[in-house]
Amino acid sequence: MSYIDGFVIPVPLEKKQAYIEMARKAQAIYLEYGAIRVVESWGDDLQKGKINDFRTAVIAEDNEGVIFSWIEWPDKATRDAGNQKIMADHRMQMPDEMPFSGARLIYGGFSPLLDSSNK
């Protein structure tokens, strides 16, 4: 079964296009190193929770949107090897000014429990 890296990221509204451009470049590199699929989603229907929600999870400010992103890998071993190569790839050097707050980014690796694509 596949392996998923998941991300929730606050992005200033005025930096949305810069984020898309950065993500497009990174997407090609992730696919080159073994990812099956890379998805970047802009939150446009984020419900306010009673205790927590997507916006409060990343401490999103009024002038920020929220990205929900995931990378699908064939398996964890491919993900681990791919990430090691990605971190060493000079094309993944971060710009001086990031189009998002890295300090408030949430990410992690996930082993799927259910997957409708597996018949």
Biopython code that builds the backbone (N, CA, C, O; Angstrom):
import numpy as np
from Bio.PDB.StructureBuilder import StructureBuilder

atoms = [
    (1, "MET", "N", (0.843, -1.182, 0.000)),
    (1, "MET", "CA", (0.000, 0.000, 0.000)),
    (1, "MET", "C", (0.887, 1.244, 0.000)),
    (1, "MET", "O", (2.007, 1.214, 0.511)),
    (2, "SER", "N", (0.390, 2.318, -0.566)),
    (2, "SER", "CA", (1.157, 3.548, -0.699)),
    (2, "SER", "C", (1.457, 4.193, 0.654)),
    (2, "SER", "O", (0.971, 3.748, 1.693)),
    (3, "TYR", "N", (2.262, 5.240, 0.615)),
    (3, "TYR", "CA", (2.628, 6.012, 1.808)),
    (3, "TYR", "C", (2.361, 7.476, 1.488)),
    (3, "TYR", "O", (2.596, 7.919, 0.363)),
    (4, "ILE", "N", (1.871, 8.231, 2.473)),
    (4, "ILE", "CA", (1.461, 9.614, 2.248)),
    (4, "ILE", "C", (2.222, 10.571, 3.149)),
    (4, "ILE", "O", (2.313, 10.349, 4.357)),
    (5, "ASP", "N", (2.769, 11.633, 2.570)),
    (5, "ASP", "CA", (3.276, 12.769, 3.331)),
    (5, "ASP", "C", (2.188, 13.829, 3.269)),
    (5, "ASP", "O", (1.724, 14.173, 2.182)),
    (6, "GLY", "N", (1.775, 14.353, 4.418)),
    (6, "GLY", "CA", (0.719, 15.352, 4.463)),
    (6, "GLY", "C", (1.207, 16.663, 5.047)),
    (6, "GLY", "O", (2.077, 16.681, 5.918)),
    (7, "PHE", "N", (0.636, 17.776, 4.557)),
    (7, "PHE", "CA", (1.056, 19.117, 4.965)),
    (7, "PHE", "C", (-0.153, 20.037, 5.118)),
    (7, "PHE", "O", (-1.097, 19.962, 4.331)),
    (8, "VAL", "N", (-0.126, 20.895, 6.122)),
    (8, "VAL", "CA", (-1.077, 21.993, 6.267)),
    (8, "VAL", "C", (-0.203, 23.235, 6.456)),
    (8, "VAL", "O", (0.631, 23.284, 7.360)),
    (9, "ILE", "N", (-0.407, 24.253, 5.581)),
    (9, "ILE", "CA", (0.527, 25.374, 5.505)),
    (9, "ILE", "C", (-0.218, 26.705, 5.418)),
    (9, "ILE", "O", (-1.075, 26.870, 4.549)),
    (10, "PRO", "N", (0.094, 27.661, 6.305)),
    (10, "PRO", "CA", (-0.487, 28.990, 6.162)),
    (10, "PRO", "C", (0.294, 29.789, 5.116)),
    (10, "PRO", "O", (1.524, 29.819, 5.143)),
    (11, "VAL", "N", (-0.426, 30.432, 4.197)),
    (11, "VAL", "CA", (0.212, 31.200, 3.125)),
    (11, "VAL", "C", (-0.430, 32.586, 3.048)),
    (11, "VAL", "O", (-1.648, 32.690, 2.904)),
    (12, "PRO", "N", (0.375, 33.655, 3.143)),
    (12, "PRO", "CA", (-0.196, 35.004, 2.982)),
    (12, "PRO", "C", (-0.898, 35.118, 1.628)),
    (12, "PRO", "O", (-0.394, 34.638, 0.613)),
    (13, "LEU", "N", (-2.061, 35.755, 1.630)),
    (13, "LEU", "CA", (-2.849, 35.884, 0.403)),
    (13, "LEU", "C", (-2.036, 36.507, -0.724)),
    (13, "LEU", "O", (-2.156, 36.088, -1.875)),
    (14, "GLU", "N", (-1.215, 37.497, -0.410)),
    (14, "GLU", "CA", (-0.441, 38.163, -1.453)),
    (14, "GLU", "C", (0.716, 37.300, -1.974)),
    (14, "GLU", "O", (1.361, 37.659, -2.958)),
    (15, "LYS", "N", (0.978, 36.160, -1.313)),
    (15, "LYS", "CA", (2.057, 35.275, -1.757)),
    (15, "LYS", "C", (1.532, 33.971, -2.352)),
    (15, "LYS", "O", (2.299, 33.036, -2.581)),
    (16, "LYS", "N", (0.237, 33.911, -2.599)),
    (16, "LYS", "CA", (-0.359, 32.686, -3.141)),
    (16, "LYS", "C", (0.296, 32.293, -4.466)),
    (16, "LYS", "O", (0.651, 31.129, -4.648)),
    (17, "GLN", "N", (0.461, 33.232, -5.387)),
    (17, "GLN", "CA", (1.048, 32.905, -6.691)),
    (17, "GLN", "C", (2.505, 32.466, -6.547)),
    (17, "GLN", "O", (2.944, 31.547, -7.237)),
    (18, "ALA", "N", (3.251, 33.113, -5.661)),
    (18, "ALA", "CA", (4.644, 32.704, -5.417)),
    (18, "ALA", "C", (4.693, 31.286, -4.856)),
    (18, "ALA", "O", (5.577, 30.503, -5.201)),
    (19, "TYR", "N", (3.735, 30.966, -3.990)),
    (19, "TYR", "CA", (3.665, 29.605, -3.446)),
    (19, "TYR", "C", (3.389, 28.601, -4.569)),
    (19, "TYR", "O", (4.032, 27.554, -4.635)),
    (20, "ILE", "N", (2.443, 28.915, -5.445)),
    (20, "ILE", "CA", (2.101, 28.017, -6.551)),
    (20, "ILE", "C", (3.325, 27.769, -7.433)),
    (20, "ILE", "O", (3.586, 26.634, -7.833)),
    (21, "GLU", "N", (4.065, 28.822, -7.731)),
    (21, "GLU", "CA", (5.261, 28.676, -8.569)),
    (21, "GLU", "C", (6.305, 27.799, -7.883)),
    (21, "GLU", "O", (6.912, 26.941, -8.524)),
    (22, "MET", "N", (6.517, 28.008, -6.581)),
    (22, "MET", "CA", (7.468, 27.191, -5.830)),
    (22, "MET", "C", (6.998, 25.736, -5.799)),
    (22, "MET", "O", (7.796, 24.819, -5.993)),
    (23, "ALA", "N", (5.704, 25.526, -5.554)),
    (23, "ALA", "CA", (5.154, 24.176, -5.465)),
    (23, "ALA", "C", (5.247, 23.448, -6.806)),
    (23, "ALA", "O", (5.512, 22.247, -6.845)),
    (24, "ARG", "N", (5.030, 24.169, -7.893)),
    (24, "ARG", "CA", (5.115, 23.563, -9.227)),
    (24, "ARG", "C", (6.530, 23.033, -9.491)),
    (24, "ARG", "O", (6.696, 21.943, -10.038)),
    (25, "LYS", "N", (7.543, 23.807, -9.102)),
    (25, "LYS", "CA", (8.936, 23.356, -9.266)),
    (25, "LYS", "C", (9.219, 22.144, -8.386)),
    (25, "LYS", "O", (9.838, 21.178, -8.831)),
    (26, "ALA", "N", (8.761, 22.199, -7.131)),
    (26, "ALA", "CA", (8.989, 21.084, -6.207)),
    (26, "ALA", "C", (8.252, 19.829, -6.666)),
    (26, "ALA", "O", (8.762, 18.718, -6.525)),
    (27, "GLN", "N", (7.051, 20.009, -7.215)),
    (27, "GLN", "CA", (6.261, 18.873, -7.684)),
    (27, "GLN", "C", (7.053, 18.037, -8.691)),
    (27, "GLN", "O", (7.088, 16.811, -8.591)),
    (28, "ALA", "N", (7.678, 18.693, -9.648)),
    (28, "ALA", "CA", (8.446, 17.976, -10.672)),
    (28, "ALA", "C", (9.601, 17.196, -10.048)),
    (28, "ALA", "O", (9.912, 16.088, -10.484)),
    (29, "ILE", "N", (10.228, 17.767, -9.042)),
    (29, "ILE", "CA", (11.352, 17.097, -8.386)),
    (29, "ILE", "C", (10.864, 15.889, -7.590)),
    (29, "ILE", "O", (11.483, 14.826, -7.639)),
    (30, "TYR", "N", (9.755, 16.042, -6.853)),
    (30, "TYR", "CA", (9.207, 14.904, -6.102)),
    (30, "TYR", "C", (8.842, 13.759, -7.044)),
    (30, "TYR", "O", (9.128, 12.598, -6.749)),
    (31, "LEU", "N", (8.219, 14.076, -8.164)),
    (31, "LEU", "CA", (7.860, 13.029, -9.131)),
    (31, "LEU", "C", (9.109, 12.370, -9.708)),
    (31, "LEU", "O", (9.127, 11.159, -9.928)),
    (32, "GLU", "N", (10.141, 13.154, -9.950)),
    (32, "GLU", "CA", (11.412, 12.621, -10.466)),
    (32, "GLU", "C", (12.012, 11.600, -9.501)),
    (32, "GLU", "O", (12.614, 10.617, -9.933)),
    (33, "TYR", "N", (11.852, 11.829, -8.200)),
    (33, "TYR", "CA", (12.454, 10.956, -7.193)),
    (33, "TYR", "C", (11.500, 9.896, -6.648)),
    (33, "TYR", "O", (11.752, 9.332, -5.583)),
    (34, "GLY", "N", (10.416, 9.620, -7.356)),
    (34, "GLY", "CA", (9.617, 8.457, -7.026)),
    (34, "GLY", "C", (8.208, 8.681, -6.528)),
    (34, "GLY", "O", (7.454, 7.719, -6.379)),
    (35, "ALA", "N", (7.824, 9.930, -6.264)),
    (35, "ALA", "CA", (6.443, 10.169, -5.842)),
    (35, "ALA", "C", (5.493, 9.793, -6.972)),
    (35, "ALA", "O", (5.826, 9.942, -8.148)),
    (36, "ILE", "N", (4.322, 9.312, -6.614)),
    (36, "ILE", "CA", (3.304, 8.947, -7.596)),
    (36, "ILE", "C", (2.427, 10.140, -7.922)),
    (36, "ILE", "O", (2.007, 10.326, -9.065)),
    (37, "ARG", "N", (2.152, 10.953, -6.896)),
    (37, "ARG", "CA", (1.206, 12.055, -7.042)),
    (37, "ARG", "C", (1.546, 13.144, -6.030)),
    (37, "ARG", "O", (1.900, 12.856, -4.887)),
    (38, "VAL", "N", (1.433, 14.400, -6.464)),
    (38, "VAL", "CA", (1.634, 15.551, -5.588)),
    (38, "VAL", "C", (0.420, 16.461, -5.753)),
    (38, "VAL", "O", (0.108, 16.891, -6.864)),
    (39, "VAL", "N", (-0.263, 16.755, -4.645)),
    (39, "VAL", "CA", (-1.483, 17.555, -4.680)),
    (39, "VAL", "C", (-1.329, 18.763, -3.777)),
    (39, "VAL", "O", (-0.922, 18.636, -2.622)),
    (40, "GLU", "N", (-1.654, 19.935, -4.303)),
    (40, "GLU", "CA", (-1.662, 21.193, -3.542)),
    (40, "GLU", "C", (-3.081, 21.734, -3.607)),
    (40, "GLU", "O", (-3.622, 21.913, -4.698)),
    (41, "SER", "N", (-3.695, 21.998, -2.454)),
    (41, "SER", "CA", (-5.082, 22.465, -2.408)),
    (41, "SER", "C", (-5.177, 23.742, -1.581)),
    (41, "SER", "O", (-4.557, 23.861, -0.524)),
    (42, "TRP", "N", (-5.969, 24.703, -2.082)),
    (42, "TRP", "CA", (-6.193, 25.972, -1.387)),
    (42, "TRP", "C", (-7.528, 25.889, -0.647)),
    (42, "TRP", "O", (-8.559, 25.626, -1.267)),
    (43, "GLY", "N", (-7.523, 26.105, 0.640)),
    (43, "GLY", "CA", (-8.742, 26.021, 1.434)),
    (43, "GLY", "C", (-9.734, 27.117, 1.067)),
    (43, "GLY", "O", (-9.433, 28.302, 1.208)),
    (44, "ASP", "N", (-10.919, 26.725, 0.594)),
    (44, "ASP", "CA", (-11.945, 27.717, 0.269)),
    (44, "ASP", "C", (-13.266, 27.429, 0.980)),
    (44, "ASP", "O", (-14.254, 28.134, 0.774)),
    (45, "ASP", "N", (-13.281, 26.389, 1.819)),
    (45, "ASP", "CA", (-14.472, 26.057, 2.600)),
    (45, "ASP", "C", (-14.014, 25.468, 3.926)),
    (45, "ASP", "O", (-14.260, 24.296, 4.213)),
    (46, "LEU", "N", (-13.347, 26.287, 4.733)),
    (46, "LEU", "CA", (-12.797, 25.828, 6.006)),
    (46, "LEU", "C", (-13.747, 26.204, 7.139)),
    (46, "LEU", "O", (-13.896, 27.376, 7.486)),
    (47, "GLN", "N", (-14.372, 25.204, 7.694)),
    (47, "GLN", "CA", (-15.335, 25.425, 8.763)),
    (47, "GLN", "C", (-14.617, 25.751, 10.067)),
    (47, "GLN", "O", (-13.578, 25.170, 10.380)),
    (48, "LYS", "N", (-15.181, 26.678, 10.814)),
    (48, "LYS", "CA", (-14.634, 27.048, 12.109)),
    (48, "LYS", "C", (-15.024, 25.979, 13.120)),
    (48, "LYS", "O", (-16.206, 25.685, 13.294)),
    (49, "GLY", "N", (-14.028, 25.397, 13.786)),
    (49, "GLY", "CA", (-14.289, 24.366, 14.774)),
    (49, "GLY", "C", (-14.563, 24.953, 16.150)),
    (49, "GLY", "O", (-14.247, 26.111, 16.419)),
    (50, "LYS", "N", (-15.153, 24.141, 17.014)),
    (50, "LYS", "CA", (-15.413, 24.598, 18.379)),
    (50, "LYS", "C", (-14.115, 24.676, 19.174)),
    (50, "LYS", "O", (-13.962, 25.561, 20.016)),
    (51, "ILE", "N", (-13.185, 23.769, 18.921)),
    (51, "ILE", "CA", (-11.910, 23.750, 19.642)),
    (51, "ILE", "C", (-10.734, 23.959, 18.693)),
    (51, "ILE", "O", (-9.810, 24.708, 19.012)),
    (52, "ASN", "N", (-10.759, 23.308, 17.535)),
    (52, "ASN", "CA", (-9.644, 23.402, 16.595)),
    (52, "ASN", "C", (-10.183, 23.256, 15.174)),
    (52, "ASN", "O", (-11.264, 22.707, 14.963)),
    (53, "ASP", "N", (-9.426, 23.749, 14.214)),
    (53, "ASP", "CA", (-9.765, 23.624, 12.800)),
    (53, "ASP", "C", (-8.491, 23.852, 11.999)),
    (53, "ASP", "O", (-7.422, 24.058, 12.575)),
    (54, "PHE", "N", (-8.598, 23.816, 10.683)),
    (54, "PHE", "CA", (-7.406, 23.984, 9.842)),
    (54, "PHE", "C", (-6.724, 25.332, 10.095)),
    (54, "PHE", "O", (-5.497, 25.398, 10.170)),
    (55, "ARG", "N", (-7.499, 26.393, 10.226)),
    (55, "ARG", "CA", (-6.906, 27.724, 10.417)),
    (55, "ARG", "C", (-6.207, 27.840, 11.776)),
    (55, "ARG", "O", (-5.090, 28.350, 11.861)),
    (56, "THR", "N", (-6.864, 27.368, 12.828)),
    (56, "THR", "CA", (-6.237, 27.488, 14.146)),
    (56, "THR", "C", (-5.068, 26.526, 14.299)),
    (56, "THR", "O", (-4.135, 26.805, 15.051)),
    (57, "ALA", "N", (-5.105, 25.402, 13.600)),
    (57, "ALA", "CA", (-4.008, 24.432, 13.689)),
    (57, "ALA", "C", (-2.682, 25.040, 13.254)),
    (57, "ALA", "O", (-1.633, 24.713, 13.809)),
    (58, "VAL", "N", (-2.729, 25.931, 12.254)),
    (58, "VAL", "CA", (-1.494, 26.562, 11.760)),
    (58, "VAL", "C", (-1.412, 28.038, 12.162)),
    (58, "VAL", "O", (-0.575, 28.790, 11.662)),
    (59, "ILE", "N", (-2.296, 28.426, 13.070)),
    (59, "ILE", "CA", (-2.343, 29.802, 13.573)),
    (59, "ILE", "C", (-2.415, 30.796, 12.407)),
    (59, "ILE", "O", (-1.703, 31.800, 12.383)),
    (60, "ALA", "N", (-3.291, 30.491, 11.443)),
    (60, "ALA", "CA", (-3.453, 31.349, 10.262)),
    (60, "ALA", "C", (-3.991, 32.712, 10.670)),
    (60, "ALA", "O", (-4.922, 32.814, 11.469)),
    (61, "GLU", "N", (-3.397, 33.750, 10.116)),
    (61, "GLU", "CA", (-3.829, 35.116, 10.368)),
    (61, "GLU", "C", (-4.908, 35.509, 9.365)),
    (61, "GLU", "O", (-5.134, 34.801, 8.384)),
    (62, "ASP", "N", (-5.572, 36.633, 9.608)),
    (62, "ASP", "CA", (-6.684, 37.057, 8.743)),
    (62, "ASP", "C", (-6.266, 37.227, 7.283)),
    (62, "ASP", "O", (-7.080, 37.024, 6.382)),
    (63, "ASN", "N", (-5.016, 37.594, 7.040)),
    (63, "ASN", "CA", (-4.527, 37.825, 5.680)),
    (63, "ASN", "C", (-3.871, 36.588, 5.073)),
    (63, "ASN", "O", (-3.098, 36.701, 4.121)),
    (64, "GLU", "N", (-4.174, 35.401, 5.619)),
    (64, "GLU", "CA", (-3.563, 34.168, 5.136)),
    (64, "GLU", "C", (-4.620, 33.148, 4.725)),
    (64, "GLU", "O", (-5.707, 33.073, 5.299)),
    (65, "GLY", "N", (-4.261, 32.371, 3.717)),
    (65, "GLY", "CA", (-5.045, 31.219, 3.334)),
    (65, "GLY", "C", (-4.361, 29.972, 3.871)),
    (65, "GLY", "O", (-3.273, 30.048, 4.442)),
    (66, "VAL", "N", (-5.005, 28.824, 3.686)),
    (66, "VAL", "CA", (-4.444, 27.565, 4.176)),
    (66, "VAL", "C", (-4.331, 26.569, 3.031)),
    (66, "VAL", "O", (-5.291, 26.320, 2.302)),
    (67, "ILE", "N", (-3.143, 26.010, 2.890)),
    (67, "ILE", "CA", (-2.861, 24.967, 1.910)),
    (67, "ILE", "C", (-2.986, 23.605, 2.592)),
    (67, "ILE", "O", (-2.485, 23.410, 3.699)),
    (68, "PHE", "N", (-3.649, 22.676, 1.931)),
    (68, "PHE", "CA", (-3.678, 21.277, 2.348)),
    (68, "PHE", "C", (-3.026, 20.513, 1.205)),
    (68, "PHE", "O", (-3.517, 20.524, 0.076)),
    (69, "SER", "N", (-1.928, 19.857, 1.505)),
    (69, "SER", "CA", (-1.116, 19.241, 0.463)),
    (69, "SER", "C", (-0.751, 17.815, 0.855)),
    (69, "SER", "O", (-0.604, 17.502, 2.037)),
    (70, "TRP", "N", (-0.606, 16.958, -0.149)),
    (70, "TRP", "CA", (-0.100, 15.630, 0.146)),
    (70, "TRP", "C", (0.710, 15.105, -1.020)),
    (70, "TRP", "O", (0.510, 15.479, -2.176)),
    (71, "ILE", "N", (1.626, 14.230, -0.674)),
    (71, "ILE", "CA", (2.476, 13.561, -1.655)),
    (71, "ILE", "C", (2.258, 12.065, -1.465)),
    (71, "ILE", "O", (2.414, 11.537, -0.364)),
    (72, "GLU", "N", (1.902, 11.402, -2.536)),
    (72, "GLU", "CA", (1.700, 9.949, -2.480)),
    (72, "GLU", "C", (2.937, 9.254, -3.042)),
    (72, "GLU", "O", (3.438, 9.592, -4.114)),
    (73, "TRP", "N", (3.401, 8.283, -2.287)),
    (73, "TRP", "CA", (4.564, 7.471, -2.663)),
    (73, "TRP", "C", (4.119, 6.017, -2.825)),
    (73, "TRP", "O", (3.099, 5.623, -2.258)),
    (74, "PRO", "N", (4.863, 5.215, -3.585)),
    (74, "PRO", "CA", (4.500, 3.795, -3.714)),
    (74, "PRO", "C", (4.548, 3.060, -2.367)),
    (74, "PRO", "O", (3.741, 2.168, -2.105)),
    (75, "ASP", "N", (5.512, 3.453, -1.519)),
    (75, "ASP", "CA", (5.688, 2.824, -0.211)),
    (75, "ASP", "C", (6.631, 3.702, 0.620)),
    (75, "ASP", "O", (7.204, 4.661, 0.104)),
    (76, "LYS", "N", (6.787, 3.373, 1.895)),
    (76, "LYS", "CA", (7.609, 4.196, 2.792)),
    (76, "LYS", "C", (9.091, 4.151, 2.405)),
    (76, "LYS", "O", (9.790, 5.159, 2.514)),
    (77, "ALA", "N", (9.567, 3.000, 1.960)),
    (77, "ALA", "CA", (10.979, 2.895, 1.574)),
    (77, "ALA", "C", (11.304, 3.834, 0.404)),
    (77, "ALA", "O", (12.345, 4.492, 0.403)),
    (78, "THR", "N", (10.412, 3.891, -0.585)),
    (78, "THR", "CA", (10.611, 4.803, -1.720)),
    (78, "THR", "C", (10.566, 6.247, -1.240)),
    (78, "THR", "O", (11.352, 7.080, -1.690)),
    (79, "ARG", "N", (9.642, 6.543, -0.323)),
    (79, "ARG", "CA", (9.537, 7.901, 0.243)),
    (79, "ARG", "C", (10.824, 8.278, 0.983)),
    (79, "ARG", "O", (11.349, 9.375, 0.793)),
    (80, "ASP", "N", (11.330, 7.376, 1.822)),
    (80, "ASP", "CA", (12.533, 7.680, 2.599)),
    (80, "ASP", "C", (13.732, 7.919, 1.679)),
    (80, "ASP", "O", (14.500, 8.859, 1.884)),
    (81, "ALA", "N", (13.886, 7.069, 0.671)),
    (81, "ALA", "CA", (14.995, 7.222, -0.285)),
    (81, "ALA", "C", (14.811, 8.490, -1.117)),
    (81, "ALA", "O", (15.764, 9.234, -1.349)),
    (82, "GLY", "N", (13.574, 8.730, -1.566)),
    (82, "GLY", "CA", (13.295, 9.926, -2.362)),
    (82, "GLY", "C", (13.543, 11.196, -1.578)),
    (82, "GLY", "O", (14.158, 12.130, -2.093)),
    (83, "ASN", "N", (13.073, 11.248, -0.336)),
    (83, "ASN", "CA", (13.277, 12.450, 0.483)),
    (83, "ASN", "C", (14.756, 12.718, 0.740)),
    (83, "ASN", "O", (15.178, 13.874, 0.776)),
    (84, "GLN", "N", (15.537, 11.675, 0.918)),
    (84, "GLN", "CA", (16.973, 11.848, 1.122)),
    (84, "GLN", "C", (17.603, 12.501, -0.122)),
    (84, "GLN", "O", (18.427, 13.405, 0.010)),
    (85, "LYS", "N", (17.228, 12.057, -1.303)),
    (85, "LYS", "CA", (17.738, 12.635, -2.549)),
    (85, "LYS", "C", (17.222, 14.061, -2.742)),
    (85, "LYS", "O", (17.958, 14.936, -3.197)),
    (86, "ILE", "N", (15.961, 14.290, -2.396)),
    (86, "ILE", "CA", (15.361, 15.619, -2.554)),
    (86, "ILE", "C", (16.069, 16.638, -1.675)),
    (86, "ILE", "O", (16.353, 17.750, -2.119)),
    (87, "MET", "N", (16.354, 16.271, -0.435)),
    (87, "MET", "CA", (17.016, 17.205, 0.481)),
    (87, "MET", "C", (18.442, 17.536, 0.024)),
    (87, "MET", "O", (18.971, 18.594, 0.363)),
    (88, "ALA", "N", (19.056, 16.647, -0.735)),
    (88, "ALA", "CA", (20.412, 16.887, -1.248)),
    (88, "ALA", "C", (20.413, 17.584, -2.609)),
    (88, "ALA", "O", (21.465, 18.018, -3.078)),
    (89, "ASP", "N", (19.262, 17.694, -3.238)),
    (89, "ASP", "CA", (19.156, 18.268, -4.579)),
    (89, "ASP", "C", (19.231, 19.795, -4.497)),
    (89, "ASP", "O", (18.444, 20.421, -3.787)),
    (90, "HIS", "N", (20.173, 20.386, -5.222)),
    (90, "HIS", "CA", (20.368, 21.845, -5.192)),
    (90, "HIS", "C", (19.131, 22.612, -5.658)),
    (90, "HIS", "O", (18.950, 23.771, -5.286)),
    (91, "ARG", "N", (18.278, 21.981, -6.466)),
    (91, "ARG", "CA", (17.065, 22.657, -6.936)),
    (91, "ARG", "C", (16.048, 22.882, -5.819)),
    (91, "ARG", "O", (15.118, 23.674, -5.971)),
    (92, "MET", "N", (16.227, 22.184, -4.698)),
    (92, "MET", "CA", (15.298, 22.331, -3.576)),
    (92, "MET", "C", (15.809, 23.324, -2.522)),
    (92, "MET", "O", (15.260, 23.398, -1.422)),
    (93, "GLN", "N", (16.844, 24.074, -2.855)),
    (93, "GLN", "CA", (17.316, 25.109, -1.938)),
    (93, "GLN", "C", (16.217, 26.139, -1.752)),
    (93, "GLN", "O", (15.633, 26.614, -2.725)),
    (94, "MET", "N", (15.937, 26.483, -0.512)),
    (94, "MET", "CA", (14.864, 27.423, -0.214)),
    (94, "MET", "C", (15.295, 28.852, -0.528)),
    (94, "MET", "O", (16.443, 29.226, -0.288)),
    (95, "PRO", "N", (14.375, 29.644, -1.064)),
    (95, "PRO", "CA", (14.703, 31.049, -1.349)),
    (95, "PRO", "C", (14.888, 31.823, -0.050)),
    (95, "PRO", "O", (14.462, 31.378, 1.016)),
    (96, "ASP", "N", (15.530, 32.987, -0.150)),
    (96, "ASP", "CA", (15.757, 33.813, 1.038)),
    (96, "ASP", "C", (14.436, 34.176, 1.707)),
    (96, "ASP", "O", (14.338, 34.188, 2.934)),
    (97, "GLU", "N", (13.428, 34.470, 0.900)),
    (97, "GLU", "CA", (12.114, 34.801, 1.446)),
    (97, "GLU", "C", (11.111, 33.747, 1.006)),
    (97, "GLU", "O", (10.762, 33.658, -0.171)),
    (98, "MET", "N", (10.655, 32.954, 1.960)),
    (98, "MET", "CA", (9.696, 31.889, 1.666)),
    (98, "MET", "C", (8.297, 32.484, 1.475)),
    (98, "MET", "O", (7.965, 33.488, 2.105)),
    (99, "PRO", "N", (7.474, 31.876, 0.614)),
    (99, "PRO", "CA", (6.108, 32.372, 0.421)),
    (99, "PRO", "C", (5.120, 31.810, 1.454)),
    (99, "PRO", "O", (3.909, 31.857, 1.240)),
    (100, "PHE", "N", (5.630, 31.283, 2.563)),
    (100, "PHE", "CA", (4.784, 30.756, 3.637)),
    (100, "PHE", "C", (5.572, 30.744, 4.940)),
    (100, "PHE", "O", (6.786, 30.951, 4.945)),
    (101, "SER", "N", (4.883, 30.505, 6.027)),
    (101, "SER", "CA", (5.519, 30.440, 7.336)),
    (101, "SER", "C", (5.930, 29.003, 7.640)),
    (101, "SER", "O", (5.089, 28.167, 7.970)),
    (102, "GLY", "N", (7.208, 28.725, 7.527)),
    (102, "GLY", "CA", (7.707, 27.383, 7.818)),
    (102, "GLY", "C", (7.554, 27.009, 9.283)),
    (102, "GLY", "O", (7.416, 25.830, 9.611)),
    (103, "ALA", "N", (7.576, 28.002, 10.169)),
    (103, "ALA", "CA", (7.449, 27.727, 11.598)),
    (103, "ALA", "C", (6.061, 27.215, 11.962)),
    (103, "ALA", "O", (5.896, 26.541, 12.979)),
    (104, "ARG", "N", (5.056, 27.532, 11.133)),
    (104, "ARG", "CA", (3.684, 27.109, 11.431)),
    (104, "ARG", "C", (3.197, 25.995, 10.512)),
    (104, "ARG", "O", (2.041, 25.584, 10.603)),
    (105, "LEU", "N", (4.048, 25.510, 9.646)),
    (105, "LEU", "CA", (3.723, 24.391, 8.770)),
    (105, "LEU", "C", (3.588, 23.118, 9.606)),
    (105, "LEU", "O", (4.394, 22.869, 10.503)),
    (106, "ILE", "N", (2.576, 22.323, 9.310)),
    (106, "ILE", "CA", (2.397, 21.031, 9.966)),
    (106, "ILE", "C", (2.610, 19.957, 8.905)),
    (106, "ILE", "O", (2.055, 20.049, 7.810)),
    (107, "TYR", "N", (3.403, 18.948, 9.218)),
    (107, "TYR", "CA", (3.609, 17.876, 8.253)),
    (107, "TYR", "C", (3.869, 16.557, 8.971)),
    (107, "TYR", "O", (4.214, 16.530, 10.152)),
    (108, "GLY", "N", (3.698, 15.477, 8.238)),
    (108, "GLY", "CA", (3.983, 14.160, 8.782)),
    (108, "GLY", "C", (3.781, 13.094, 7.734)),
    (108, "GLY", "O", (3.191, 13.338, 6.682)),
    (109, "GLY", "N", (4.276, 11.907, 8.032)),
    (109, "GLY", "CA", (4.128, 10.757, 7.160)),
    (109, "GLY", "C", (3.030, 9.847, 7.676)),
    (109, "GLY", "O", (2.881, 9.665, 8.884)),
    (110, "PHE", "N", (2.257, 9.270, 6.753)),
    (110, "PHE", "CA", (1.083, 8.487, 7.121)),
    (110, "PHE", "C", (1.014, 7.169, 6.350)),
    (110, "PHE", "O", (1.238, 7.125, 5.140)),
    (111, "SER", "N", (0.702, 6.110, 7.070)),
    (111, "SER", "CA", (0.417, 4.813, 6.458)),
    (111, "SER", "C", (-1.096, 4.703, 6.295)),
    (111, "SER", "O", (-1.819, 4.740, 7.290)),
    (112, "PRO", "N", (-1.590, 4.569, 5.073)),
    (112, "PRO", "CA", (-3.040, 4.499, 4.855)),
    (112, "PRO", "C", (-3.690, 3.321, 5.585)),
    (112, "PRO", "O", (-3.136, 2.223, 5.654)),
    (113, "LEU", "N", (-4.865, 3.580, 6.120)),
    (113, "LEU", "CA", (-5.672, 2.536, 6.749)),
    (113, "LEU", "C", (-6.687, 1.975, 5.762)),
    (113, "LEU", "O", (-6.921, 0.768, 5.709)),
    (114, "LEU", "N", (-7.283, 2.865, 4.987)),
    (114, "LEU", "CA", (-8.247, 2.498, 3.956)),
    (114, "LEU", "C", (-7.912, 3.267, 2.689)),
    (114, "LEU", "O", (-7.460, 4.410, 2.761)),
    (115, "ASP", "N", (-8.124, 2.659, 1.538)),
    (115, "ASP", "CA", (-7.848, 3.331, 0.277)),
    (115, "ASP", "C", (-8.814, 2.777, -0.761)),
    (115, "ASP", "O", (-8.726, 1.604, -1.124)),
    (116, "SER", "N", (-9.735, 3.608, -1.244)),
    (116, "SER", "CA", (-10.731, 3.138, -2.198)),
    (116, "SER", "C", (-10.123, 2.734, -3.538)),
    (116, "SER", "O", (-10.772, 2.036, -4.317)),
    (117, "SER", "N", (-8.889, 3.159, -3.823)),
    (117, "SER", "CA", (-8.274, 2.795, -5.099)),
    (117, "SER", "C", (-7.697, 1.390, -5.064)),
    (117, "SER", "O", (-7.376, 0.833, -6.114)),
    (118, "ASN", "N", (-7.557, 0.803, -3.878)),
    (118, "ASN", "CA", (-7.061, -0.583, -3.771)),
    (118, "ASN", "C", (-8.251, -1.534, -3.827)),
    (118, "ASN", "O", (-9.059, -1.588, -2.900)),
    (119, "LYS", "N", (-8.346, -2.254, -4.882)),
    (119, "LYS", "CA", (-9.478, -3.187, -5.084)),
    (119, "LYS", "C", (-9.133, -4.554, -4.567)),
    (119, "LYS", "O", (-9.952, -5.469, -4.647)),
]
sb = StructureBuilder()
sb.init_structure("model")
sb.init_model(0)
sb.init_chain("A")
sb.init_seg("    ")
for serial, (resi, resn, name, xyz) in enumerate(atoms, 1):
    if name == "N":
        sb.init_residue(resn, " ", resi, " ")
    sb.init_atom(name, np.array(xyz, "f"), 0.0, 1.0, " ", f" {name:<3s}", serial, name[0])
structure = sb.get_structure()
